[in-house]
Amino acid sequence: MFDDGAMIHLRTANQENFIYVQINFESDKIIDKGFDSAMVCFDTKNDKTLTLQSNDYCFLTILDTKKLFTYQGNGDSYN
């Protein structure tokens, strides 16, 4: 739970070469299609740098859209 009372449930699982992430923002009761979003990032070398490196990847999805955005630490983005 966050200081403002917001509550998020984060669940992860892996199977073979796949990672699954489920994010439930429990305290948000309003569905904002096209605006509600989630981003998950992976530090693939586990080097814990303060800035994203070229081996770090983030994935962004937005509710009720058909696009997934992938960002790489060197500034590249892919749709």
N, C-alpha and C positions, 0 to 999 in steps of 0.2 A: 504494500500500500504506500502511496506517495503522501507527502506532507499535506496536500490539498484534499486528501480523501479518495483520490482516484485509485482504482484497483484494476490491475492487469494480471491475467493468467497467461503464462507462457509455457507451452509444451513443445518438446522436441523429441524426435525419434530418428533413428537411422536404420536403413535396410540396404544391405550390400553397398552400392556406391551412391545412395541417395540419402539426403537429409530432409526431413519434414519438419516444418515449424507451424504451430497453431498459436495465434495471438487472439486473446479475447479481452477487449477493453470493457470489463464488466460494468463499470460505473457510467459508461457512455450509452445512453438509452435511445439516442437519436441516430437513425441511419441516414447518412449523407452520401448518397450515390455520387460518384465522381470526385468526392472530396476525402472520405475516410480512406486512410492509407496505412501501410506498414512497410518498414524497411528493416532488413536483416543483413548484417555484415559479417564477413568471415575474415579473420586474420590467419591466412593459410599457413604461414611460416611460424606463427605464434611468437613473433618478435616484439610484440607489445609496444610498437613505436607510437608516438603521439600524433603523427600524421599518417595518412594512408599511403602505403607503398604499392608498387605495381603488382605485388602478389596478394593484395587485399581486394576483396570483391563485396559489393553491396547489391542487394536485390530489392526493388521497390515495386509494390503492387498497389493499385487503387481500386476500391470497391466499384463493381459494376462497369469496369472497362475491360477491354480485351487485350490490353498491352501490359507487358512486364518490362520493367526497365532494369538493366544491369549496368553497374558502374564499377570501373576498375580504378584502383588507387592512383594511377598515373594521370587521371583526368579523363579517360575515355568513357564514353557511355554508349550503350547499345540498346536498341528497341526491338 
